[in-house]
Amino acid sequence: MKHLIFSLIPSLSILGTLFIVNFLASRRIRRTLKDKVVSPIEKITKAAQDYLSKRHFELEHVEDDVYEIKMMINELSDMVTIIESQMQELEASYSELEASQSQLEEAYEILKRKENEIEQAYRAIVEKLDMIVEKFDEPTGKHVVRVSKLSRFLAEKLNLPSELVRQIELYSLLHDIGKIFVPKEILTKPGKLTKEEFEIVKTHTVQGASLFENDERFSVARNIILYHHERYDGSGYPFGLKGDEIPIEAQIVGLVDVYDALRSERPYKKAVSREEALKVILYGDEKTNRAQFSQELLKVFLEHADEINKIWEECSSPSSTSESN
């Protein structure tokens, strides 16, 4: 037994020495890895985090003699340099865009002012033409004002686009502009017109529309003038259009025109009450029947009959004449 133990002592000594050497080598390797790899990578990671959060990138304090770490540091530094250069270009472009935006906004404001000036000029021209029409047909000038205000009201209740609503209000003033081409003695004739005289009166739609021929800026005006005597059932003039062949702006002005004509006194007829006018539109008379109007439009008209009557009365008051002219 003793002999066995003595024989193992050299081997155990060698194993012990190897263990100690390996232990020391392992510690040295871990320390070297920490100093040469782990610590530099931690610093690189921290530098990247600082750049993302603070736009500050600092790697000069990271030194290492490991080739791969050096390459990583150099590549990251180059990458940040490229990013910084691109950011500077973007910031310069953004500054140019801001300047351009400011110039565009200024130009838009100028265009808006010009548009308003043109709009006011259009309105002034329309109002002058409206006054001419009324000299031919109704001396008070209130008929076209009532038609304009009531047409706008109905257009809003139908949820039409705001620009179309605006144009309907403006250009409905001109719905009878063609009457300047009709002899005044026919327009102001007391009593019933002859068939020939009525045919002459009917030409006012085509004659009036010809004033705005081939000008798309006035397409709504032309539609109102040309088609406001067309009827939903095809019984109107000048073309006998049916249903939605008739532009909605002309349908609106056509209904309002009938309502106002019923309630207004003319050389050839007496005015009727609000109730009687609604009754004629609903149940008809020798000239009018319900089928002449879109049922959707008629429904909205009847639903808001009280408001329509209020607008009509306000536009008919003595003070409204000076406001409208």
Salt bridges, closest charged atoms under 4 A:
ASP50 OD2 - LYS46 NZ 3.07
ASP65 OD1 - LYS36 NZ 3.37
GLU84 OE1 - ARG55 NH2 3.13
GLU115 OE1 - LYS112 NZ 3.99
GLU119 OE2 - ARG166 NH1 2.43
ASP137 OD2 - LYS179 NZ 2.90
GLU138 OE2 - ARG146 NH2 3.71
GLU138 OE2 - ARG266 NH1 3.77
GLU156 OE2 - ARG152 NE 3.05
GLU163 OE2 - ARG166 NH2 2.47
GLU169 OE2 - LYS149 NZ 3.26
GLU169 OE1 - ARG152 NH1 2.80
ASP176 OD2 - HIS175 NE2 3.24
ASP176 OD2 - LYS179 NZ 3.33
ASP176 OD1 - HIS204 NE2 3.14
ASP176 OD1 - HIS228 NE2 3.18
GLU197 OE1 - LYS189 NZ 2.69
GLU199 OE2 - LYS202 NZ 3.19
GLU213 OE2 - ARG222 NH2 3.14
ASP215 OD2 - ARG217 NH2 2.99
ASP257 OD1 - HIS143 NE2 3.18
ASP257 OD1 - HIS175 NE2 3.50
ASP260 OD2 - HIS143 ND1 2.45
ASP260 OD1 - ARG146 NE 2.42
ASP306 OD1 - ARG274 NH2 2.33
GLU307 OE1 - HIS304 ND1 2.71
